[in-house]
């Protein structure tokens, strides 16, 4: 019976993350790109400038940079290291090309989400901010669409509860720690009713649960404070080592780029038909790109709504840089490392093992150091993803419960418990269910972006006219 249920869930998951959803998200990104006049190219330098230059005098709980780091904490995770390897393994090197294409259009989507989040947010007397798709659906589209807003919030709570932010990330951390410290299970303990586990897994789960609890109990400000330290630091560390790998093998880069572009349109010429068609490369690349940077899913605007800003467009530009950093920079570095070292062609490797092989072979350091750096990046990326998704799901629950913070506090402790038991959860159905709800979040959000695209364009036009007049820097 369980096998039948699991097979059914996998079918639903494939349907949710299939062609219709990808077409919906990509079509939204293309429409917004055209209507905003290639804003992601024209205004990227300004966006990068404002990313680190906080606005003065704005309402909200945290700085724009902190809001960006909170959003990046949820998006920069195992997807940047494991997801890219999975996409290239399933769709060939061409998947990386389509991942970048999806991210390019996704930047316009992310800009629009950040803009609407600030425009329609609610700021209470105590400075507590609440915003995101549920509010720009309800207020922007009208009260008659409140059911759609509640649907989004319900899916958001389910994603947090069922494991995108807990079980899958915690399991990834435990696996990385276990693989480095005790790969041969020499030091194990029998846990009642759960089975035998390595001490490295047990210790990792205890430390992780304590650290997560210490941060989450402090609320959004503490999450933001931790994220704005860890996210930039680990992103820079990962960027530096991936850049060293590419520079060390610079002579092979042109050939790798040629393979990626050629495989994007004629994969059989590169893979000999082993991977599949151009459609497979496109599907895997676009799906992993969306999954990595979350453009269109509606999660990042929940964090953007807490930013201290008076200008929705300004926060939209800052939010847009998240997709640029997450996919066009970090995922591209990962994918290029995998292709130029030939890691994607090694039999028997999948997931994180592919990226580990690429780092061990490509970096001019001992294999142990390369593995340790990658493990460290995985642990911290996944840790911040846990924090970011707790914030998202808490805000969704707050909206659903009509602002009842007692429910939110109870949920927070359930979330911490889920982090603690995460390493011992092996039911694949849990991740499949989480994947389904994650995809379903995109549907109400994309409907809102299509419906409110006129508002987005009007706000952007007005803002840039004022900026060109010199009303502000």
N, C-alpha and C positions, 0 to 999 in steps of 0.2 A: 504493500500500500504506500509506504514512504517513498519508494522508488517512483511510483506513478505520480505522486504529488510533486516530487522533485523534478521529474520530466516535464510536468505541466508548467511549473514555475519557470523552468528554463525556456520553454516555448513562449510564455508570456513576456519574459525578459527580452528574448530575441525580437519579439513583436514591438515592444515598447522602444527598444534601442535600435529598431530597424530603419528602413528607408523613410517612412513617413515623418518620424520625429527629426531625423537629420535634415530632411528637405524643409520642414517647418522652420528649424533653427537657422539653417543656411539661407533660406529665402528671406527671413527676417533681417539677417545680417547684411545681405545684398541690398535689400530695399532701403535700409537705414544708411548704408554706405553711399548709395546714389543720392538719396534725399539730403544727406548732410554734406555732399560734395567732397567725398574722400577725406573727411575730417581726420581720420586716423593717420593720414600722411601729413596733411597741412598743419595740424595742430599738435603733433607729437612732441616737438621741441618744447612748446609751451607747457604741455602736460607733464613732461619730465622735470621742468623747472618748478612747477607748482607742486609736484609730488613731494619735494623736500622743503618747500617754502610754505609754512602754515599761514592760513588767513587769520587776520586779527579781528576780534569783535563779533565772530559768528556764534549763533546759538548751537547747542549740542553738548555732548558729553566728552568727546575726545577729539584730538586734532585730526586733520585730514590724513596726515601721514600715518597716524595710529589706526585710523579706520581702514586705510589701504593695507596696512600690515595685518590687521585682523582678518580682512578678506583674503589676503595672500596666505595667511596661516592655514586657512581651510583649503585653498587650492594647491599650494605648493606642498605636495605630499608624495605618497608612494607612486602616484600616477606619473610624476616627472621622471622617476627612475625605473619603476617596474612597468608602468603603463606604456611607455615608449618602446621598451623592449618587447612587450607583448604585441603591440601594433606592428612593429617591424617583423617580428617572428611570424605573425599571421598574414600580414598583407604585403610583406617584402619591403625593401628600402623606399619604394614609392609612397608608402604610407606616411613617411615623414614629410614629403612634399605636400600632401593633402592636409596633413595636420597643421602646417604653416598657413595654408590657404584658409582653412577653417578659422584659425586664430586671427588672421587679417580681418575678415568680415566680423569675427566675434568682438573685435575692438570697438566697432560701431555699436554693437549690441550692448556691450558692457558700459560704454559711455551713456547710452540711453537709460539703462537700468539705474546708474548712479544719479543721473539727473532727476529722474522721476522719484527716486527714493527720498531725496532732499526736498523736492517741490511739494510732495504730498505727505510728508512725515508729520507726526504729532509730537510736540515737545511740551511736557508737563511743567507745572510750576517748580518742581524740584529739579528740573533740568534733565529728567529722564526722557530719552528719545526712543520712539518706536516708529519704524517705517519699513518699507519694503513692498514687494508685490501685493500683499494683502491690502495695504493702504492705497497704493496707486490704482488698484483695481476698483476698490470701493469708492474712493473719492474722485478719481479721474474718469472712470467709466459710469459711475452712478450707483446709488444704493441697490438698484435692482440686480446688480452683478455681485452683491455681497456673498452669494452662495459660491461664486467662483473664487473669491478671496479666501473663504473658509476652506474650500477644497485645497487650495495651495498650502494654507497653513497646516491642514491635516497631513498632507503628504510630507511637509517639512518636519513635523514632529515624528512621523513614522521613520523617516530617514535617520534621524538622530537615535531614535529608540531601537531600531533594528540593526544598526551597525555600521553605516558608512563612516560615522565619526567615532565609533567605539570598536566593535569586534574586528573589523577588517584592518584598521590601523594598529590596534593593540597586537593583533596576531602578527602583523608585519614587523613590529618592533621586537616581539618575543622571538620570532624566527631569525631576525638579523642578529640579535644578541646571542641566541643559541648557536647559530651557524659560526659565529666567530669564537666564542669562549668554550663551547662544549659540543663540537659537531659530531663526535662519536659517542655521545651519551655515556661518558665515563662516570659522571657524578649525578646519580638519579635518586629520586625519592618517590615512594608510593603514596599517592594522595587518595584518601578514602573516597570510593565510588567514582573517581575520575580516571584513575589509572596511574601509570608511571610517567613522571616528568623530570626533566633535567633541572638541577638546582638553579641553573642560569635563567630558566623560564620563570621559576617560582620567585626568585629574587627580583627579576625584571618586573613582574606583575605587581609586587609589593611596592617597589620604589615608584613605579609609574602611577599607581593608584594614589599614593601619598602626594606626589607632585601635582597631579591633576586636581585633586581635592583642594590643595593649598592655593591653587590659582583660581579655580572656579568659584570658591566661596567668596572671593573678593569681587566678583561681578565683572562687568564689561571693562571697567577702568584697569583692573589688574590683568585681565586677559590682554588688553591693548598694550599695557606696559611690558608684559612678558613678550608678546608677539613682536613689538617694535625693536626689541633687542635680539631675539633669537632669529627671526625671519631674515632680516638683512644680513646678519652675521653668517648664518649657514648658507644662504643663497650666494654670498660672496665667496665663501670657502669652496662650495661646489663649483661655482663658475671658474675660480682660479685653477682648480685641479683639472677640470674638463678642458680649460683653455691650454694648460700645460700639455695635456695629452694631445690636443690637436696641433699645437706648435711643434711638439716633439716629432710628430708624424706629418709635418706640413707638406712634404712632397707627395703624400698620398691623398691629400684633401681634394685636389681637382678631379682625380679619378673617382673619389667617393661621391662628390657632387654630381658628376656625370651619371653615375649609377643610380642615384636617387631620382634625378629628373627623368632619365630614360625609363626607369622602373615605374614611374608614376603614370606613364602613358603606354608603354609596351613592356609590361612586367615579364612576359615569357622570354623576351630577348635577354633578360638579365638572369632570371631564375630557372630558365629552361622549362617553365610551366609547373615547377614544383610548388609554387605558392598560389598562383591563380591569376585571375583576370585583373584588368584595370579597375573594374568595379570593386573587387575585393580590396585592392590597395586604397581606393578612395573611401570605401566604407569603414575600414579599420582606422585609417588616418583621421577622418572626420570625427568618428565616434570617440576615439581616444583623445583627440584634441578638445572636443566639447567636454568630455569627462574630466580632463586635466584642468582646464581654465574655468569651467562652469559658466561660460558666457551663454546666456539664454536660459539657464536653469533657475535664475531668480534668487540665488543664495547670497551673492556678494552685496546686492543693494540693501540687505538687512543690516550689514555692517556700515555701509555708506551713510545710512540714515542717521547714524550716531555722530557724524562728523561735525566739527565746529565750523560752520560756513554759512554765509548769507546767500551764496550764489550756487544754485543747483547745477549750472553748466560747469562751473569750476570743479565741483566734486565729481561730475561726470568724466571730466578729463583725467582727474587723478585716478578714478576707478579704471579707466581705459588702460592706464599703464600696467595694471595688474595682469591683463591678458598678454601684453607685450613681454613683460618680464617672465611670466609663467611658461608660456609656450614658445614664443618666437625666440627667446633667449635660452632658457634653461632646457626645454624639451629638444630644441634644435641641437644644442651642445651634446645632450645625451645620445640622440639619434645619430649624429655625425660620428661620435666616438664608437658607437656600435658598428656602423657601416665600414669605417676606414680600418678598423682592427679585424674585420671579418667575423666578429662575434656572432652575428645573426646566422652564419652558415655552419656553426659548430653543432654537431648532432648531440642530442641529449640535454641541451641547455634550454631553459625557459625562465621567463620572469626575471627576477633580480640576479639570477646566475649569469644571464647574458651580459648585463651591465657590469657585474663583478669581473667577468672574464675580460671585457673590454678595458677596464681600468687596470687590471693586473698585467695585461699584455701591452697596453699603450703607454702607461706611465713609466718614467725612468726611475722608479723606486722599487724596493723589494715588494713582493706580492702581499706580504702581511700588512705593510703600511697602506698600500692601495685599498685592500679589503677593509682595514680599520676605518679609513677616511669615508668610504662608501657606507659602512655600517653606521658611523656617526651621523652622516647626513640623513640616512633613512630614519634613524631613531628620532632626531630632532624635527625633521619634516613631518613625520607621522604624529609626533607629540603635539605640535602646533595645530595640526589638522583636527585633532581631538578637541582642543580648546575652541577653535573656530566653529566647529559644528555644534558644540554645546550651546554657544551663544545663538546661533541660527535657530536651533530647535526650541530653545527657551523663549525666544521672541515669537515664534509661531504659536507656541502653547499660550503665551500671554495674550495674544490676539484672540485665539479660540476661546479662552476662558473669561474673556471680557476684562482682562487686567487683574485677575486673581493671582497675586504673587505667592500665596500659600501653595497653590498647585505647582508653580514654577520651582519653588524651593524643594518640594517633594521630588519632582522630576529630576532636579540636579543631583540629589543623593542616589536616585535610581541609576542615573547616568554614570556616576562614580563607581557604583557597584558593577555596572556593565563593563567598565574599564578593568576592574579587578579580575573579573571572571573571563575576560576576553581571550587570554592566551589558551584557555582550556576549552574553548568553543570550536568544534570542528564540523558542525553541521553546515554543509554547503548551501542549504536552503536559506539560511540566515542572510548570507551575502547576496543571494539571488533576489530575495524579497527587498533588501535595501536598494539594490540596483534598480529594481522596478519602480519603487517609490521615488528614487532620485530622478529617473527619467520622466515620471509623471508630473513632477514639480514644474517641468519646462512648459507643459501644455497651457495652464492658466496664465503663466508669465508671458509666453509668446503671444497669446491672444491679446493681452493688455498692450504689449509693445506695438502690435499691428494697429490696434484701436487708437492708441495715443501717439502715433508717429507724427501727426500734425502738431501736437503740443510740443513734442521734442524739437522739431524743426523750428518752430516759432521761438521757443526759449533760446535755442542756440543762436539764431539770427539776431535777436535782440541783444543778447549778451556780447557777441563779437562786435556789433556796431558800437556798443558802449565802450568796449575795450579799445577799439581803434580810435575812438575820440579821446582816449587817455583818461577816462573816468577812474581807472584804477590800473595798478601794475599787474 
